[in-house]
Amino acid sequence: MEKLESHLAHLEHQVEQLNGVIIEQGRLLDRLKKEVQRQSTAMQTMELERVKSNNQKPPHYQ
């Protein structure tokens, strides 16, 4: 019986550790998603600015 209780305690400890790892990975994933979104927005803004600067008006519109 003591051996089973010892194994159960060990398994409970492992589950707690794994839960901590999963929580931390979730936080990291959220942070990385936000960073990717920020980078994507910045790239879109840069692309729009590049297109606008290369899209000159014809002489009769100036």
Biopython code that builds the backbone (N, CA, C, O; Angstrom):
import numpy as np
from Bio.PDB.StructureBuilder import StructureBuilder

atoms = [
    (1, "MET", "N", (0.814, -1.191, 0.000)),
    (1, "MET", "CA", (0.000, 0.000, 0.000)),
    (1, "MET", "C", (0.868, 1.270, 0.000)),
    (1, "MET", "O", (0.565, 2.238, -0.698)),
    (2, "GLU", "N", (1.938, 1.251, 0.785)),
    (2, "GLU", "CA", (2.836, 2.404, 0.841)),
    (2, "GLU", "C", (3.475, 2.665, -0.517)),
    (2, "GLU", "O", (3.665, 3.816, -0.907)),
    (3, "LYS", "N", (3.804, 1.600, -1.233)),
    (3, "LYS", "CA", (4.413, 1.735, -2.554)),
    (3, "LYS", "C", (3.438, 2.410, -3.523)),
    (3, "LYS", "O", (3.847, 3.270, -4.304)),
    (4, "LEU", "N", (2.175, 2.038, -3.483)),
    (4, "LEU", "CA", (1.167, 2.671, -4.332)),
    (4, "LEU", "C", (0.998, 4.144, -3.988)),
    (4, "LEU", "O", (0.884, 4.987, -4.878)),
    (5, "GLU", "N", (0.983, 4.454, -2.689)),
    (5, "GLU", "CA", (0.853, 5.844, -2.273)),
    (5, "GLU", "C", (2.055, 6.658, -2.732)),
    (5, "GLU", "O", (1.916, 7.816, -3.126)),
    (6, "SER", "N", (3.222, 6.053, -2.678)),
    (6, "SER", "CA", (4.437, 6.730, -3.127)),
    (6, "SER", "C", (4.374, 6.999, -4.629)),
    (6, "SER", "O", (4.709, 8.093, -5.083)),
    (7, "HIS", "N", (3.945, 6.003, -5.392)),
    (7, "HIS", "CA", (3.816, 6.177, -6.841)),
    (7, "HIS", "C", (2.761, 7.233, -7.171)),
    (7, "HIS", "O", (2.957, 8.052, -8.070)),
    (8, "LEU", "N", (1.660, 7.214, -6.455)),
    (8, "LEU", "CA", (0.601, 8.197, -6.664)),
    (8, "LEU", "C", (1.111, 9.610, -6.375)),
    (8, "LEU", "O", (0.835, 10.536, -7.138)),
    (9, "ALA", "N", (1.841, 9.775, -5.298)),
    (9, "ALA", "CA", (2.399, 11.088, -4.960)),
    (9, "ALA", "C", (3.363, 11.552, -6.047)),
    (9, "ALA", "O", (3.363, 12.723, -6.427)),
    (10, "HIS", "N", (4.177, 10.636, -6.541)),
    (10, "HIS", "CA", (5.116, 10.965, -7.618)),
    (10, "HIS", "C", (4.363, 11.383, -8.885)),
    (10, "HIS", "O", (4.732, 12.362, -9.535)),
    (11, "LEU", "N", (3.318, 10.645, -9.229)),
    (11, "LEU", "CA", (2.525, 10.971, -10.417)),
    (11, "LEU", "C", (1.814, 12.313, -10.261)),
    (11, "LEU", "O", (1.730, 13.091, -11.212)),
    (12, "GLU", "N", (1.309, 12.579, -9.072)),
    (12, "GLU", "CA", (0.660, 13.869, -8.828)),
    (12, "GLU", "C", (1.657, 15.016, -8.994)),
    (12, "GLU", "O", (1.320, 16.067, -9.540)),
    (13, "HIS", "N", (2.867, 14.810, -8.526)),
    (13, "HIS", "CA", (3.913, 15.825, -8.677)),
    (13, "HIS", "C", (4.231, 16.045, -10.159)),
    (13, "HIS", "O", (4.383, 17.182, -10.604)),
    (14, "GLN", "N", (4.330, 14.964, -10.907)),
    (14, "GLN", "CA", (4.613, 15.080, -12.340)),
    (14, "GLN", "C", (3.490, 15.820, -13.059)),
    (14, "GLN", "O", (3.750, 16.652, -13.928)),
    (15, "VAL", "N", (2.247, 15.522, -12.700)),
    (15, "VAL", "CA", (1.106, 16.195, -13.318)),
    (15, "VAL", "C", (1.159, 17.696, -13.019)),
    (15, "VAL", "O", (0.895, 18.507, -13.907)),
    (16, "GLU", "N", (1.490, 18.070, -11.807)),
    (16, "GLU", "CA", (1.611, 19.487, -11.447)),
    (16, "GLU", "C", (2.712, 20.162, -12.259)),
    (16, "GLU", "O", (2.539, 21.283, -12.735)),
    (17, "GLN", "N", (3.840, 19.480, -12.414)),
    (17, "GLN", "CA", (4.939, 20.040, -13.205)),
    (17, "GLN", "C", (4.533, 20.202, -14.666)),
    (17, "GLN", "O", (4.796, 21.240, -15.273)),
    (18, "LEU", "N", (3.902, 19.193, -15.225)),
    (18, "LEU", "CA", (3.456, 19.271, -16.618)),
    (18, "LEU", "C", (2.423, 20.369, -16.809)),
    (18, "LEU", "O", (2.426, 21.066, -17.823)),
    (19, "ASN", "N", (1.549, 20.519, -15.841)),
    (19, "ASN", "CA", (0.559, 21.591, -15.913)),
    (19, "ASN", "C", (1.256, 22.953, -15.935)),
    (19, "ASN", "O", (0.852, 23.843, -16.684)),
    (20, "GLY", "N", (2.281, 23.116, -15.132)),
    (20, "GLY", "CA", (3.048, 24.363, -15.129)),
    (20, "GLY", "C", (3.702, 24.625, -16.474)),
    (20, "GLY", "O", (3.720, 25.759, -16.951)),
    (21, "VAL", "N", (4.235, 23.583, -17.083)),
    (21, "VAL", "CA", (4.870, 23.720, -18.398)),
    (21, "VAL", "C", (3.827, 24.121, -19.439)),
    (21, "VAL", "O", (4.086, 24.987, -20.274)),
    (22, "ILE", "N", (2.666, 23.505, -19.395)),
    (22, "ILE", "CA", (1.605, 23.812, -20.352)),
    (22, "ILE", "C", (1.138, 25.254, -20.196)),
    (22, "ILE", "O", (0.916, 25.948, -21.187)),
    (23, "ILE", "N", (0.990, 25.699, -18.964)),
    (23, "ILE", "CA", (0.574, 27.084, -18.719)),
    (23, "ILE", "C", (1.611, 28.053, -19.273)),
    (23, "ILE", "O", (1.260, 29.037, -19.923)),
    (24, "GLU", "N", (2.884, 27.777, -19.017)),
    (24, "GLU", "CA", (3.954, 28.651, -19.513)),
    (24, "GLU", "C", (4.000, 28.651, -21.043)),
    (24, "GLU", "O", (4.210, 29.700, -21.652)),
    (25, "GLN", "N", (3.807, 27.499, -21.661)),
    (25, "GLN", "CA", (3.795, 27.438, -23.121)),
    (25, "GLN", "C", (2.604, 28.209, -23.685)),
    (25, "GLN", "O", (2.715, 28.840, -24.736)),
    (26, "GLY", "N", (1.477, 28.162, -23.000)),
    (26, "GLY", "CA", (0.316, 28.943, -23.431)),
    (26, "GLY", "C", (0.605, 30.433, -23.390)),
    (26, "GLY", "O", (0.228, 31.173, -24.298)),
    (27, "ARG", "N", (1.270, 30.865, -22.337)),
    (27, "ARG", "CA", (1.640, 32.287, -22.233)),
    (27, "ARG", "C", (2.604, 32.678, -23.349)),
    (27, "ARG", "O", (2.462, 33.733, -23.968)),
    (28, "LEU", "N", (3.579, 31.817, -23.594)),
    (28, "LEU", "CA", (4.541, 32.083, -24.657)),
    (28, "LEU", "C", (3.845, 32.135, -26.010)),
    (28, "LEU", "O", (4.143, 33.004, -26.829)),
    (29, "LEU", "N", (2.934, 31.223, -26.246)),
    (29, "LEU", "CA", (2.201, 31.195, -27.503)),
    (29, "LEU", "C", (1.392, 32.476, -27.683)),
    (29, "LEU", "O", (1.369, 33.041, -28.776)),
    (30, "ASP", "N", (0.738, 32.936, -26.644)),
    (30, "ASP", "CA", (-0.016, 34.190, -26.720)),
    (30, "ASP", "C", (0.902, 35.357, -27.042)),
    (30, "ASP", "O", (0.578, 36.200, -27.877)),
    (31, "ARG", "N", (2.055, 35.401, -26.373)),
    (31, "ARG", "CA", (3.010, 36.487, -26.620)),
    (31, "ARG", "C", (3.521, 36.446, -28.058)),
    (31, "ARG", "O", (3.649, 37.487, -28.703)),
    (32, "LEU", "N", (3.813, 35.249, -28.557)),
    (32, "LEU", "CA", (4.307, 35.124, -29.925)),
    (32, "LEU", "C", (3.234, 35.479, -30.953)),
    (32, "LEU", "O", (3.538, 36.069, -31.990)),
    (33, "LYS", "N", (1.984, 35.123, -30.669)),
    (33, "LYS", "CA", (0.888, 35.501, -31.563)),
    (33, "LYS", "C", (0.780, 37.019, -31.661)),
    (33, "LYS", "O", (0.611, 37.567, -32.750)),
    (34, "LYS", "N", (0.877, 37.697, -30.514)),
    (34, "LYS", "CA", (0.805, 39.155, -30.510)),
    (34, "LYS", "C", (1.971, 39.755, -31.288)),
    (34, "LYS", "O", (1.795, 40.728, -32.021)),
    (35, "GLU", "N", (3.152, 39.183, -31.131)),
    (35, "GLU", "CA", (4.331, 39.694, -31.846)),
    (35, "GLU", "C", (4.181, 39.484, -33.348)),
    (35, "GLU", "O", (4.525, 40.370, -34.130)),
    (36, "VAL", "N", (3.680, 38.341, -33.756)),
    (36, "VAL", "CA", (3.462, 38.082, -35.185)),
    (36, "VAL", "C", (2.435, 39.061, -35.740)),
    (36, "VAL", "O", (2.611, 39.581, -36.842)),
    (37, "GLN", "N", (1.374, 39.315, -34.996)),
    (37, "GLN", "CA", (0.362, 40.270, -35.442)),
    (37, "GLN", "C", (0.963, 41.668, -35.573)),
    (37, "GLN", "O", (0.687, 42.383, -36.537)),
    (38, "ARG", "N", (1.785, 42.049, -34.597)),
    (38, "ARG", "CA", (2.428, 43.371, -34.654)),
    (38, "ARG", "C", (3.345, 43.476, -35.864)),
    (38, "ARG", "O", (3.345, 44.489, -36.563)),
    (39, "GLN", "N", (4.125, 42.429, -36.110)),
    (39, "GLN", "CA", (5.039, 42.416, -37.259)),
    (39, "GLN", "C", (4.249, 42.456, -38.572)),
    (39, "GLN", "O", (4.632, 43.152, -39.512)),
    (40, "SER", "N", (3.164, 41.715, -38.626)),
    (40, "SER", "CA", (2.335, 41.688, -39.826)),
    (40, "SER", "C", (1.754, 43.061, -40.118)),
    (40, "SER", "O", (1.755, 43.510, -41.264)),
    (41, "THR", "N", (1.259, 43.724, -39.087)),
    (41, "THR", "CA", (0.706, 45.064, -39.245)),
    (41, "THR", "C", (1.789, 46.037, -39.720)),
    (41, "THR", "O", (1.544, 46.869, -40.593)),
    (42, "ALA", "N", (2.963, 45.929, -39.150)),
    (42, "ALA", "CA", (4.069, 46.805, -39.548)),
    (42, "ALA", "C", (4.447, 46.564, -41.004)),
    (42, "ALA", "O", (4.706, 47.512, -41.745)),
    (43, "MET", "N", (4.481, 45.309, -41.411)),
    (43, "MET", "CA", (4.829, 44.986, -42.807)),
    (43, "MET", "C", (3.765, 45.505, -43.765)),
    (43, "MET", "O", (4.094, 46.002, -44.842)),
    (44, "GLN", "N", (2.498, 45.398, -43.389)),
    (44, "GLN", "CA", (1.425, 45.916, -44.240)),
    (44, "GLN", "C", (1.539, 47.429, -44.377)),
    (44, "GLN", "O", (1.359, 47.975, -45.466)),
    (45, "THR", "N", (1.835, 48.095, -43.286)),
    (45, "THR", "CA", (1.990, 49.546, -43.315)),
    (45, "THR", "C", (3.160, 49.938, -44.212)),
    (45, "THR", "O", (3.050, 50.864, -45.015)),
    (46, "MET", "N", (4.266, 49.239, -44.076)),
    (46, "MET", "CA", (5.433, 49.526, -44.920)),
    (46, "MET", "C", (5.117, 49.280, -46.398)),
    (46, "MET", "O", (5.535, 50.057, -47.256)),
    (47, "GLU", "N", (4.393, 48.223, -46.693)),
    (47, "GLU", "CA", (4.042, 47.911, -48.077)),
    (47, "GLU", "C", (3.120, 48.981, -48.643)),
    (47, "GLU", "O", (3.293, 49.394, -49.789)),
    (48, "LEU", "N", (2.143, 49.438, -47.863)),
    (48, "LEU", "CA", (1.256, 50.504, -48.334)),
    (48, "LEU", "C", (2.036, 51.789, -48.605)),
    (48, "LEU", "O", (1.794, 52.465, -49.605)),
    (49, "GLU", "N", (2.957, 52.120, -47.729)),
    (49, "GLU", "CA", (3.773, 53.320, -47.936)),
    (49, "GLU", "C", (4.635, 53.191, -49.174)),
    (49, "GLU", "O", (4.812, 54.160, -49.912)),
    (50, "ARG", "N", (5.179, 51.994, -49.410)),
    (50, "ARG", "CA", (6.002, 51.765, -50.601)),
    (50, "ARG", "C", (5.162, 51.911, -51.861)),
    (50, "ARG", "O", (5.603, 52.531, -52.829)),
    (51, "VAL", "N", (3.966, 51.352, -51.861)),
    (51, "VAL", "CA", (3.088, 51.442, -53.027)),
    (51, "VAL", "C", (2.705, 52.899, -53.279)),
    (51, "VAL", "O", (2.729, 53.362, -54.420)),
    (52, "LYS", "N", (2.354, 53.616, -52.219)),
    (52, "LYS", "CA", (1.976, 55.021, -52.376)),
    (52, "LYS", "C", (3.129, 55.855, -52.929)),
    (52, "LYS", "O", (2.912, 56.737, -53.760)),
    (53, "SER", "N", (4.340, 55.586, -52.478)),
    (53, "SER", "CA", (5.479, 56.383, -52.946)),
    (53, "SER", "C", (5.837, 56.049, -54.395)),
    (53, "SER", "O", (6.389, 56.899, -55.093)),
    (54, "ASN", "N", (5.543, 54.851, -54.857)),
    (54, "ASN", "CA", (5.836, 54.460, -56.238)),
    (54, "ASN", "C", (4.682, 54.769, -57.192)),
    (54, "ASN", "O", (4.832, 54.638, -58.407)),
    (55, "ASN", "N", (3.547, 55.172, -56.659)),
    (55, "ASN", "CA", (2.377, 55.445, -57.467)),
    (55, "ASN", "C", (2.259, 56.955, -57.668)),
    (55, "ASN", "O", (1.443, 57.617, -57.026)),
    (56, "GLN", "N", (3.072, 57.480, -58.553)),
    (56, "GLN", "CA", (3.074, 58.918, -58.779)),
    (56, "GLN", "C", (1.905, 59.326, -59.661)),
    (56, "GLN", "O", (1.478, 58.577, -60.540)),
    (57, "LYS", "N", (1.397, 60.518, -59.415)),
    (57, "LYS", "CA", (0.293, 61.039, -60.215)),
    (57, "LYS", "C", (0.810, 61.451, -61.589)),
    (57, "LYS", "O", (1.946, 61.904, -61.727)),
    (58, "PRO", "N", (-0.012, 61.292, -62.573)),
    (58, "PRO", "CA", (0.383, 61.756, -63.902)),
    (58, "PRO", "C", (0.570, 63.286, -63.888)),
    (58, "PRO", "O", (-0.003, 63.975, -63.044)),
    (59, "PRO", "N", (1.363, 63.801, -64.816)),
    (59, "PRO", "CA", (1.682, 65.238, -64.790)),
    (59, "PRO", "C", (0.455, 66.141, -64.809)),
    (59, "PRO", "O", (0.474, 67.200, -64.182)),
    (60, "HIS", "N", (-0.610, 65.757, -65.507)),
    (60, "HIS", "CA", (-1.759, 66.644, -65.582)),
    (60, "HIS", "C", (-2.568, 66.691, -64.284)),
    (60, "HIS", "O", (-3.473, 67.517, -64.166)),
    (61, "TYR", "N", (-2.265, 65.820, -63.299)),
    (61, "TYR", "CA", (-2.926, 65.857, -61.999)),
    (61, "TYR", "C", (-2.120, 66.653, -60.968)),
    (61, "TYR", "O", (-2.612, 66.902, -59.867)),
    (62, "GLN", "N", (-0.931, 67.043, -61.296)),
    (62, "GLN", "CA", (-0.082, 67.725, -60.307)),
    (62, "GLN", "C", (-0.254, 69.216, -60.348)),
    (62, "GLN", "O", (0.388, 69.933, -59.580)),
]
sb = StructureBuilder()
sb.init_structure("model")
sb.init_model(0)
sb.init_chain("A")
sb.init_seg("    ")
for serial, (resi, resn, name, xyz) in enumerate(atoms, 1):
    if name == "N":
        sb.init_residue(resn, " ", resi, " ")
    sb.init_atom(name, np.array(xyz, "f"), 0.0, 1.0, " ", f" {name:<3s}", serial, name[0])
structure = sb.get_structure()
